[in-house]
Amino acid sequence: MITIQAEFTQKQCDLGLIGRVGENASRQIVFDCAEALRAFPGADILCIYQRPGEGAPYLAPLSGEKGVYTLVLADTDVALPGFARMELRAEKGGKIVKSAYFTGEIAPALRAPGERPDAAAADTMDRIAALLAQAQQRLDELAGLTGQSVKWESIADKPGLAPSLALKDGQLAVVTAAAAEQDNPLPITSAAVHAQLGQVNALLASI
C-alpha cells in the first residue's frame, strides 16, 4: 500500500496524486495530529471528504492511535477523476478548535478493455508492408543493373512490378480488392475484413 504523509497544520496543503479511478484500498493518507492533540487534549479528529465535482462532502472514516490518524482511500473515494478536497478537524465540546485543508488529485483510468484487434486485419497490413518492401527491393535491383537512379515513372506498367502496386500522381499506391475473392492476389483493406467478419457473425447468430 502506498502511504501519503500529511501534517495537521494551519496551511493549505496539496497532497499531489492520491489515487486513480477504480483503485480500492491501495493508498492511505497518514495525518500527524500529535501537535493538535497536545494543544487540545481529548479532541476528536474528523476528516470531511469531498469528491471531485460534487457539492456534498461526507465524513470519511479514520483509524488512529498515538496522535496519528489514517484514511484508507476506498474505490468510492476515488471514483471520480479530478481534485478531491479534505478538511481535517479537531473538535472538542461540539466546537471546531482547529482545522486544516488538503487537496489531492485523482487520476483517470483507461476505459474498460475492448476486444483484441482481429488477426486478419493485422495480416492485411503485414502483406501491404511486404509488398512495399518488395517494390523497394525491385527498384534497388534495377538501379544496380543500370548504374543509374531508377524512378517509379521508369518502371510503371512494366513487367516485374507487383500487380497490387500502382503509380498515381507520382506516388506509389497499393491496389486493393473490394472483397476477398478466390484466386485474387490483391490484398483487401481492414474495413473489408471487418465487414466480412460481421457477415460471418450475423450468420452464426442466426443458427
Accessible surface in RSA format (square Angstrom, percent):
REM  Atomic radii and reference values for relative SASA: ProtOr
REM  Chains: A
REM  Algorithm: Lee & Richards
REM  Probe-radius: 1.40
REM  Slices: 20
REM RES _ NUM      All-atoms   Total-Side   Main-Chain    Non-polar    All polar
REM                ABS   REL    ABS   REL    ABS   REL    ABS   REL    ABS   REL
RES MET A   1   131.50  68.1  51.71  34.2  79.79 190.0  56.94  48.4  74.56  98.8
RES ILE A   2    92.48  52.6  87.87  65.5   4.61  11.1  92.48  66.6   0.00   0.0
RES THR A   3    58.95  41.9  32.43  32.9  26.52  63.2  20.93  28.1  38.02  57.5
RES ILE A   4    23.01  13.1  19.65  14.6   3.36   8.1  23.01  16.6   0.00   0.0
RES GLN A   5   132.88  74.3 110.80  81.0  22.08  52.6  58.80 125.2  74.08  56.2
RES ALA A   6     7.45   6.8   0.00   0.0   7.45  16.9   5.38   7.6   2.07   5.5
RES GLU A   7   113.32  65.1 106.75  80.8   6.56  15.6  31.34  60.6  81.98  66.9
RES PHE A   8     4.62   2.3   0.54   0.3   4.08  10.6   0.54   0.3   4.08  11.7
RES THR A   9    45.76  32.5  43.31  43.9   2.45   5.8  38.36  51.5   7.39  11.2
RES GLN A  10   134.91  75.4 105.75  77.3  29.15  69.4  54.71 116.5  80.20  60.8
RES LYS A  11   163.10  79.6 156.79  96.2   6.30  15.0 105.45  94.9  57.64  61.4
RES GLN A  12   127.67  71.4  96.62  70.6  31.06  73.9  27.74  59.0  99.93  75.8
RES CYS A  13    43.66  33.0  39.82  44.4   3.84   9.0  11.73  29.7  31.93  34.4
RES ASP A  14    99.38  69.6  71.07  70.7  28.31  66.9  30.87  72.6  68.52  68.3
RES LEU A  15    22.12  12.3   3.34   2.4  18.78  47.2   8.43   5.9  13.69  36.8
RES GLY A  16    31.76  39.2   0.00   N/A  31.76  39.2  31.39  86.1   0.37   0.8
RES LEU A  17    72.79  40.5  55.75  39.9  17.03  42.8  55.75  39.2  17.03  45.8
RES ILE A  18     0.07   0.0   0.00   0.0   0.07   0.2   0.00   0.0   0.07   0.2
RES GLY A  19     0.79   1.0   0.00   N/A   0.79   1.0   0.79   2.2   0.00   0.0
RES ARG A  20    96.98  40.7  96.98  49.4   0.00   0.0  26.76  36.6  70.22  42.6
RES VAL A  21    39.52  26.0  32.93  29.8   6.59  15.9  32.93  28.6   6.59  17.9
RES GLY A  22    57.88  71.4   0.00   N/A  57.88  71.4  33.72  92.5  24.16  54.1
RES GLU A  23    46.26  26.6  38.62  29.2   7.64  18.2  27.79  53.7  18.47  15.1
RES ASN A  24    89.81  61.9  69.16  66.8  20.65  49.7  15.90  38.3  73.91  71.4
RES ALA A  25    43.67  40.2  33.81  52.2   9.86  22.4  33.81  47.6   9.86  26.1
RES SER A  26    42.35  35.8  35.02  46.7   7.33  16.9  39.56  84.2   2.79   3.9
RES ARG A  27    28.54  12.0  27.90  14.2   0.64   1.5   1.61   2.2  26.93  16.3
RES GLN A  28    40.26  22.5  40.26  29.4   0.00   0.0   0.00   0.0  40.26  30.5
RES ILE A  29     0.00   0.0   0.00   0.0   0.00   0.0   0.00   0.0   0.00   0.0
RES VAL A  30    20.22  13.3  19.94  18.1   0.27   0.7  19.94  17.3   0.27   0.7
RES PHE A  31     0.26   0.1   0.26   0.2   0.00   0.0   0.26   0.2   0.00   0.0
RES ASP A  32    68.03  47.7  62.90  62.6   5.13  12.1  17.93  42.2  50.10  50.0
RES CYS A  33     0.11   0.1   0.00   0.0   0.11   0.3   0.11   0.3   0.00   0.0
RES ALA A  34    30.38  27.9  27.17  41.9   3.21   7.3  29.77  41.9   0.61   1.6
RES GLU A  35   112.39  64.5 109.94  83.2   2.46   5.9  31.12  60.2  81.27  66.4
RES ALA A  36     0.52   0.5   0.00   0.0   0.52   1.2   0.16   0.2   0.36   0.9
RES LEU A  37    38.59  21.5  34.13  24.4   4.46  11.2  34.44  24.2   4.15  11.2
RES ARG A  38   172.95  72.6 147.13  75.0  25.82  61.5  77.84 106.4  95.11  57.6
RES ALA A  39    65.97  60.7  33.65  51.9  32.32  73.5  45.02  63.4  20.95  55.5
RES PHE A  40    63.16  31.6  62.02  38.4   1.14   3.0  63.16  38.3   0.00   0.0
RES PRO A  41    82.84  60.4  77.69  70.8   5.15  18.7  80.51  66.5   2.34  14.5
RES GLY A  42    71.63  88.3   0.00   N/A  71.63  88.3  40.80 112.0  30.84  69.1
RES ALA A  43     8.41   7.7   0.05   0.1   8.37  19.0   0.05   0.1   8.37  22.2
RES ASP A  44    91.46  64.1  88.45  88.0   3.01   7.1  16.27  38.3  75.19  75.0
RES ILE A  45    12.45   7.1   0.00   0.0  12.45  30.0   0.00   0.0  12.45  33.8
RES LEU A  46    50.84  28.3  49.64  35.5   1.20   3.0  50.84  35.7   0.00   0.0
RES CYS A  47     0.55   0.4   0.24   0.3   0.31   0.7   0.00   0.0   0.55   0.6
RES ILE A  48    30.70  17.5  28.72  21.4   1.97   4.8  28.72  20.7   1.97   5.4
RES TYR A  49     0.14   0.1   0.14   0.1   0.00   0.0   0.14   0.1   0.00   0.0
RES GLN A  50    27.51  15.4  26.85  19.6   0.66   1.6   3.97   8.5  23.54  17.9
RES ARG A  51    46.38  19.5  44.27  22.6   2.11   5.0   1.47   2.0  44.91  27.2
RES PRO A  52    11.62   8.5   5.51   5.0   6.12  22.2   7.90   6.5   3.72  23.1
RES GLY A  53    92.78 114.4   0.00   N/A  92.78 114.4  45.35 124.5  47.42 106.2
RES GLU A  54    59.78  34.3  50.71  38.4   9.07  21.6  25.51  49.3  34.27  28.0
RES GLY A  55    70.55  87.0   0.00   N/A  70.55  87.0  37.14 101.9  33.41  74.8
RES ALA A  56    75.29  69.2  65.18 100.6  10.11  23.0  68.16  96.0   7.13  18.9
RES PRO A  57    69.46  50.6  49.24  44.9  20.21  73.5  49.47  40.8  19.98 124.2
RES TYR A  58    71.49  33.4  63.47  36.1   8.03  20.9  71.49  53.7   0.00   0.0
RES LEU A  59   107.36  59.8  84.14  60.2  23.22  58.4  84.14  59.1  23.22  62.5
RES ALA A  60     2.46   2.3   0.00   0.0   2.46   5.6   0.00   0.0   2.46   6.5
RES PRO A  61   110.51  80.5  94.39  86.0  16.12  58.6 105.83  87.4   4.68  29.1
RES LEU A  62    42.79  23.8   6.86   4.9  35.93  90.3   8.59   6.0  34.20  92.0
RES SER A  63    72.63  61.4  64.40  85.9   8.23  19.0  53.44 113.8  19.19  26.9
RES GLY A  64    42.96  53.0   0.00   N/A  42.96  53.0   4.39  12.0  38.57  86.4
RES GLU A  65   132.72  76.2 122.06  92.3  10.66  25.4  48.24  93.3  84.48  69.0
RES LYS A  66   197.81  96.5 156.55  96.1  41.25  98.2 116.26 104.6  81.55  86.9
RES GLY A  67    10.06  12.4   0.00   N/A  10.06  12.4   3.41   9.3   6.66  14.9
RES VAL A  68    60.69  39.9  58.41  52.9   2.28   5.5  58.41  50.7   2.28   6.2
RES TYR A  69    45.92  21.4  45.92  26.1   0.00   0.0  16.86  12.7  29.07  35.8
RES THR A  70    25.01  17.8  23.46  23.8   1.55   3.7   8.58  11.5  16.43  24.8
RES LEU A  71     0.46   0.3   0.46   0.3   0.00   0.0   0.46   0.3   0.00   0.0
RES VAL A  72    60.80  40.0  49.95  45.2  10.85  26.1  49.95  43.4  10.85  29.4
RES LEU A  73     4.76   2.7   2.59   1.9   2.17   5.5   2.59   1.8   2.17   5.8
RES ALA A  74    37.32  34.3  37.24  57.5   0.08   0.2  37.32  52.6   0.00   0.0
RES ASP A  75    68.16  47.7  66.00  65.7   2.17   5.1  13.54  31.9  54.62  54.5
RES THR A  76    82.07  58.4  77.23  78.3   4.84  11.5  51.23  68.8  30.84  46.6
RES ASP A  77     9.84   6.9   9.84   9.8   0.00   0.0   0.20   0.5   9.64   9.6
RES VAL A  78     2.04   1.3   2.04   1.8   0.00   0.0   2.04   1.8   0.00   0.0
RES ALA A  79    40.74  37.5  27.59  42.6  13.15  29.9  30.24  42.6  10.50  27.8
RES LEU A  80    61.78  34.4  61.78  44.2   0.00   0.0  61.78  43.4   0.00   0.0
RES PRO A  81    69.74  50.8  55.67  50.8  14.07  51.1  56.12  46.3  13.63  84.7
RES GLY A  82    26.20  32.3   0.00   N/A  26.20  32.3  24.57  67.4   1.63   3.6
RES PHE A  83   123.80  61.9 110.33  68.3  13.47  35.0 110.33  66.9  13.47  38.5
RES ALA A  84     0.00   0.0   0.00   0.0   0.00   0.0   0.00   0.0   0.00   0.0
RES ARG A  85   104.19  43.7 102.98  52.5   1.21   2.9  22.12  30.2  82.07  49.7
RES MET A  86     2.04   1.1   0.63   0.4   1.42   3.4   1.92   1.6   0.12   0.2
RES GLU A  87    49.24  28.3  48.43  36.6   0.81   1.9  12.02  23.3  37.22  30.4
RES LEU A  88     0.42   0.2   0.31   0.2   0.11   0.3   0.31   0.2   0.11   0.3
RES ARG A  89    59.43  25.0  59.43  30.3   0.00   0.0   0.00   0.0  59.43  36.0
RES ALA A  90     0.08   0.1   0.08   0.1   0.00   0.0   0.08   0.1   0.00   0.0
RES GLU A  91    40.11  23.0  39.07  29.6   1.04   2.5   5.98  11.6  34.13  27.9
RES LYS A  92    94.41  46.1  83.59  51.3  10.82  25.8  58.77  52.9  35.64  38.0
RES GLY A  93    79.04  97.5   0.00   N/A  79.04  97.5  45.84 125.8  33.21  74.4
RES GLY A  94    78.33  96.6   0.00   N/A  78.33  96.6  36.92 101.3  41.42  92.8
RES LYS A  95   153.86  75.1 149.77  91.9   4.09   9.7  96.28  86.7  57.57  61.3
RES ILE A  96    87.26  49.7  58.11  43.3  29.15  70.3  58.11  41.8  29.15  79.1
RES VAL A  97    50.97  33.5  24.87  22.5  26.10  62.9  31.58  27.4  19.39  52.6
RES LYS A  98    34.10  16.6  26.21  16.1   7.89  18.8  18.96  17.1  15.13  16.1
RES SER A  99    39.63  33.5  32.96  44.0   6.68  15.4   0.55   1.2  39.09  54.8
RES ALA A 100     3.93   3.6   0.12   0.2   3.82   8.7   3.93   5.5   0.00   0.0
RES TYR A 101    73.04  34.1  71.29  40.6   1.76   4.6  63.43  47.7   9.62  11.9
RES PHE A 102     0.74   0.4   0.74   0.5   0.00   0.0   0.74   0.4   0.00   0.0
RES THR A 103    22.36  15.9  22.36  22.7   0.00   0.0  15.15  20.4   7.20  10.9
RES GLY A 104     0.00   0.0   0.00   N/A   0.00   0.0   0.00   0.0   0.00   0.0
RES GLU A 105    67.29  38.6  67.29  50.9   0.00   0.0   2.59   5.0  64.70  52.8
RES ILE A 106     1.01   0.6   0.00   0.0   1.01   2.4   0.00   0.0   1.01   2.8
RES ALA A 107    12.43  11.4  12.43  19.2   0.00   0.0  12.43  17.5   0.00   0.0
RES PRO A 108    86.88  63.3  79.98  72.9   6.90  25.1  80.17  66.2   6.71  41.7
RES ALA A 109    50.67  46.6  23.58  36.4  27.09  61.6  27.99  39.4  22.68  60.1
RES LEU A 110   177.66  98.9 153.38 109.7  24.28  61.0 155.88 109.5  21.78  58.6
RES ARG A 111   223.49  93.8 201.58 102.8  21.91  52.2  85.87 117.4 137.62  83.4
RES ALA A 112    92.20  84.8  62.30  96.1  29.91  68.0  68.46  96.4  23.74  62.9
RES PRO A 113   131.62  95.9 100.79  91.9  30.83 112.1 109.84  90.7  21.78 135.4
RES GLY A 114    70.93  87.5   0.00   N/A  70.93  87.5  38.67 106.1  32.26  72.3
RES GLU A 115   173.73  99.7 140.85 106.6  32.88  78.3  61.13 118.2 112.60  91.9
RES ARG A 116   223.48  93.8 195.91  99.9  27.56  65.6  71.72  98.0 151.75  92.0
RES PRO A 117   116.82  85.1  93.98  85.7  22.83  83.0 104.94  86.6  11.88  73.8
RES ASP A 118    56.08  39.3  41.50  41.3  14.58  34.5  29.95  70.5  26.13  26.1
RES ALA A 119    79.88  73.4  67.90 104.8  11.98  27.2  73.13 103.0   6.75  17.9
RES ALA A 120    41.30  38.0  31.13  48.0  10.18  23.2  38.55  54.3   2.75   7.3
RES ALA A 121    24.48  22.5  24.29  37.5   0.19   0.4  24.48  34.5   0.00   0.0
RES ALA A 122    54.78  50.4  46.52  71.8   8.26  18.8  53.64  75.5   1.14   3.0
RES ASP A 123    76.16  53.3  73.53  73.2   2.63   6.2  19.39  45.6  56.76  56.6
RES THR A 124     6.23   4.4   6.22   6.3   0.01   0.0   0.48   0.6   5.75   8.7
RES MET A 125   110.80  57.4 107.15  70.9   3.64   8.7  93.34  79.4  17.46  23.1
RES ASP A 126    94.68  66.3  88.32  87.9   6.37  15.1  25.48  60.0  69.21  69.0
RES ARG A 127   104.77  44.0 100.68  51.3   4.09   9.7  33.46  45.7  71.31  43.2
RES ILE A 128    30.45  17.3  30.45  22.7   0.00   0.0  30.45  21.9   0.00   0.0
RES ALA A 129    59.49  54.7  50.81  78.4   8.68  19.8  54.17  76.3   5.32  14.1
RES ALA A 130    62.71  57.7  49.69  76.7  13.02  29.6  57.64  81.2   5.07  13.4
RES LEU A 131    34.38  19.1  34.32  24.6   0.06   0.2  34.38  24.1   0.01   0.0
RES LEU A 132    73.84  41.1  69.33  49.6   4.51  11.3  69.63  48.9   4.21  11.3
RES ALA A 133    63.95  58.8  50.30  77.6  13.65  31.1  58.64  82.6   5.31  14.1
RES GLN A 134    91.35  51.1  86.51  63.2   4.84  11.5  33.77  71.9  57.58  43.7
RES ALA A 135     2.74   2.5   0.00   0.0   2.74   6.2   2.62   3.7   0.12   0.3
RES GLN A 136    92.61  51.8  92.47  67.6   0.14   0.3  40.47  86.1  52.14  39.5
RES GLN A 137   108.52  60.7 104.59  76.4   3.93   9.3  30.71  65.4  77.81  59.0
RES ARG A 138    77.93  32.7  76.24  38.9   1.69   4.0  18.94  25.9  58.98  35.7
RES LEU A 139    16.53   9.2  15.62  11.2   0.92   2.3  15.83  11.1   0.71   1.9
RES ASP A 140    84.43  59.1  73.29  72.9  11.15  26.4  28.65  67.4  55.78  55.6
RES GLU A 141    83.09  47.7  72.97  55.2  10.12  24.1  40.15  77.7  42.95  35.1
RES LEU A 142    32.06  17.9  32.06  22.9   0.00   0.0  32.06  22.5   0.00   0.0
RES ALA A 143    32.55  29.9  28.16  43.5   4.39  10.0  28.57  40.2   3.98  10.5
RES GLY A 144    64.16  79.1   0.00   N/A  64.16  79.1  37.30 102.4  26.86  60.2
RES LEU A 145   147.38  82.1 112.95  80.8  34.43  86.6 115.40  81.0  31.98  86.1
RES THR A 146    84.39  60.0  55.72  56.5  28.66  68.3  62.74  84.3  21.65  32.7
RES GLY A 147    68.21  84.1   0.00   N/A  68.21  84.1  35.91  98.5  32.30  72.3
RES GLN A 148   131.82  73.7 123.58  90.3   8.24  19.6  37.08  78.9  94.74  71.9
RES SER A 149   103.23  87.2  71.82  95.9  31.41  72.4  51.22 109.1  52.01  72.9
RES VAL A 150    31.52  20.7  11.27  10.2  20.25  48.8  12.14  10.6  19.38  52.6
RES LYS A 151   142.32  69.4 136.91  84.0   5.41  12.9  84.58  76.1  57.74  61.5
RES TRP A 152    46.95  18.8  45.11  21.8   1.84   4.3  27.36  14.6  19.58  31.8
RES GLU A 153   109.85  63.1  88.23  66.8  21.62  51.5  58.30 112.8  51.55  42.1
RES SER A 154    57.55  48.6  40.15  53.6  17.40  40.1  51.02 108.7   6.53   9.1
RES ILE A 155    14.83   8.4  14.83  11.1   0.00   0.0  14.83  10.7   0.00   0.0
RES ALA A 156    24.52  22.5  16.96  26.2   7.57  17.2  16.98  23.9   7.54  20.0
RES ASP A 157   147.45 103.3 107.75 107.2  39.71  93.9  43.66 102.7 103.79 103.5
RES LYS A 158   113.50  55.4 106.48  65.3   7.03  16.7  73.27  65.9  40.24  42.9
RES PRO A 159   125.22  91.3 102.17  93.1  23.05  83.8 114.43  94.5  10.79  67.1
RES GLY A 160    50.29  62.0   0.00   N/A  50.29  62.0  27.04  74.2  23.25  52.1
RES LEU A 161    31.61  17.6  13.46   9.6  18.15  45.6  14.22  10.0  17.39  46.8
RES ALA A 162    10.58   9.7   3.00   4.6   7.58  17.3   6.82   9.6   3.77  10.0
RES PRO A 163   102.33  74.6  77.49  70.6  24.83  90.3  89.04  73.5  13.29  82.6
RES SER A 164     3.59   3.0   3.59   4.8   0.00   0.0   2.01   4.3   1.58   2.2
RES LEU A 165     9.33   5.2   0.07   0.0   9.26  23.3   0.07   0.0   9.26  24.9
RES ALA A 166    26.83  24.7  23.28  35.9   3.55   8.1  26.83  37.8   0.00   0.0
RES LEU A 167    46.88  26.1  17.64  12.6  29.23  73.5  17.64  12.4  29.23  78.7
RES LYS A 168   130.34  63.6 123.32  75.7   7.01  16.7  73.03  65.7  57.30  61.0
RES ASP A 169   151.22 105.9 108.29 107.8  42.93 101.5  42.53 100.1 108.69 108.4
RES GLY A 170    43.17  53.2   0.00   N/A  43.17  53.2  14.26  39.1  28.91  64.7
RES GLN A 171   131.81  73.7 128.26  93.7   3.55   8.4  34.93  74.4  96.87  73.5
RES LEU A 172    49.77  27.7  20.52  14.7  29.25  73.5  20.52  14.4  29.25  78.7
RES ALA A 173    28.64  26.3  23.83  36.8   4.81  10.9  28.64  40.3   0.00   0.0
RES VAL A 174    41.65  27.4  18.36  16.6  23.29  56.1  18.36  16.0  23.29  63.2
RES VAL A 175    49.14  32.3  44.84  40.6   4.30  10.4  49.14  42.7   0.00   0.0
RES THR A 176    52.45  37.3  30.58  31.0  21.87  52.1   8.63  11.6  43.82  66.2
RES ALA A 177    11.12  10.2   3.70   5.7   7.42  16.9   9.07  12.8   2.05   5.4
RES ALA A 178   101.52  93.3  67.25 103.8  34.27  78.0  79.44 111.9  22.08  58.5
RES ALA A 179    39.13  36.0  38.28  59.1   0.86   2.0  38.28  53.9   0.86   2.3
RES ALA A 180    59.89  55.1  36.83  56.8  23.07  52.5  40.65  57.2  19.24  51.0
RES GLU A 181   113.56  65.2  89.75  67.9  23.81  56.7  35.66  69.0  77.89  63.6
RES GLN A 182   165.81  92.7 131.64  96.2  34.17  81.4  50.55 107.6 115.26  87.4
RES ASP A 183   137.42  96.3  94.05  93.6  43.36 102.5  43.26 101.8  94.15  93.9
RES ASN A 184    41.69  28.7  21.76  21.0  19.93  48.0   9.50  22.9  32.18  31.1
RES PRO A 185    92.90  67.7  70.96  64.7  21.93  79.7  82.14  67.8  10.75  66.8
RES LEU A 186    41.16  22.9  34.97  25.0   6.19  15.6  34.97  24.6   6.19  16.6
RES PRO A 187     0.65   0.5   0.43   0.4   0.22   0.8   0.65   0.5   0.00   0.0
RES ILE A 188    22.90  13.0  22.29  16.6   0.61   1.5  22.29  16.1   0.61   1.6
RES THR A 189    56.95  40.5  54.51  55.3   2.44   5.8  49.13  66.0   7.82  11.8
RES SER A 190    55.22  46.7  48.94  65.3   6.28  14.5  15.15  32.3  40.07  56.1
RES ALA A 191    74.40  68.4  61.04  94.2  13.37  30.4  69.42  97.8   4.98  13.2
RES ALA A 192    13.58  12.5   5.67   8.8   7.91  18.0  12.86  18.1   0.73   1.9
RES VAL A 193    11.74   7.7  10.18   9.2   1.56   3.8  11.64  10.1   0.10   0.3
RES HIS A 194   138.96  75.9 137.04  95.3   1.91   4.9  92.55  95.4  46.40  54.0
RES ALA A 195    54.38  50.0  43.11  66.5  11.27  25.6  51.76  72.9   2.63   7.0
RES GLN A 196    56.98  31.9  56.38  41.2   0.60   1.4  21.90  46.6  35.07  26.6
RES LEU A 197    66.69  37.1  66.62  47.7   0.06   0.2  66.64  46.8   0.05   0.1
RES GLY A 198    35.58  43.9   0.00   N/A  35.58  43.9  29.28  80.4   6.29  14.1
RES GLN A 199   116.40  65.1 111.26  81.3   5.14  12.2  39.16  83.3  77.24  58.6
RES VAL A 200    74.01  48.7  73.92  66.9   0.10   0.2  74.01  64.3   0.00   0.0
RES ASN A 201    92.24  63.6  86.62  83.7   5.63  13.5  25.93  62.4  66.31  64.1
RES ALA A 202    62.68  57.6  48.57  75.0  14.11  32.1  56.61  79.7   6.07  16.1
RES LEU A 203   120.84  67.3 119.95  85.8   0.88   2.2 120.30  84.5   0.54   1.4
RES LEU A 204   110.43  61.5  97.86  70.0  12.57  31.6  98.00  68.8  12.43  33.4
RES ALA A 205    88.71  81.6  49.87  77.0  38.84  88.3  61.88  87.1  26.83  71.1
RES SER A 206    92.64  78.3  50.95  68.0  41.69  96.0  50.89 108.4  41.75  58.5
RES ILE A 207   171.22  97.4 111.93  83.4  59.29 142.9 139.51 100.5  31.70  86.0
END  Absolute sums over single chains surface
CHAIN  1 A    13367.7      10385.0       2982.7       7766.8       5600.9
END  Absolute sums over all chains
TOTAL         13367.7      10385.0       2982.7       7766.8       5600.9
